[in-house]
């Protein structure tokens, strides 16, 4: 219940349930706990549900196919379950000796088993499912969704990767409007905790096994004294990437994972530390999950003296009429210039509305902050 409450407070609405299963035989399975589904029903959370047939890695045929239909029948009447996820990331990049035809056989087996039992839910055969091809026609069957673990940042990527991510739009099959595409894991840079809050604990200043990813994204490993910078990079890179991916048309995001503690507290990617303190990235996700979000329409986050500001407002849901204020402020919060767009109509759906560009005065020198504020038209 605490985890669900933390997600709801973050403007999130879904939980991808993973109790890790390893490749060894017999593998540890995930969960099919009816009590969790009942809690989700009451608290208004949606689940990507694994059942205890789920596996983390290894061959996808390691899934307990005999038990899968029984587990689905056990929980299928709970409205909080919106998607069946059959496994996490089997093999490496979905390559194994059976090739595409073998994957198609796997997809067909799952669809033939699950869709007759429950035609109302989405089916994700894996956390890494491509867009389909003539060799995998089963992905075009009703209810089947696509998705990958794809991030513009995180995992040691630098900002060039964020720019290049835009050119990969076709690789993520976002033009296929009749098929959902989920980002099942994304942007997970490490964010060190506030070490001052865990002095004397066995995990005090114990770094992540993914510490080396700092070298790719920042250029070196941040020290324990730089835990603020670590959280700053994690939050800033995640927010900008998620904002960009919303503009591209992704249907959903899933951060791995919410709460610290896994892997003997060496897992520093979670948004909340081991003691329950939210990192900056928790707040960045909360901002990115707002239904209405404004920012620039490109990925670079620093403006030069000759740059124009190109605002874009993202909307999710009902049509809205809003006022948009773009302010140039000092780091202390003093407003020096402001551009106001009144009565901007945001179309319904998942939409992007571009506003006329403007350039701040040339007599500004120094460092400033650009703030975007969206409010209902005519409100204070």
Secondary structure by P-SEA (a helix, b strand, c coil): caaaaaaaaacccccccccccccccccbbbbbcaaaaaaaaaabbbbcccccccccccccccccccaaaaaaaaccccccccbbbccccccccccccccaaaaaaaaaaaaacccccccccccccccccccccccccccccccbbbbcccccccccccaaaaaaccccccccccccccbbbbcccccccbbbcccccccccccccccccccccccccccccccccaaaaaaaaaaaaaaaaaaaaaaacccccccccccccccccccccccccccccccaaaaaaaaaaccbbbbbccccccccccbbbbbbbbbccccccbbbbbbbccccccccbbbbbccccccccccccccbbbbcccccccbbbbbbbbcccccc
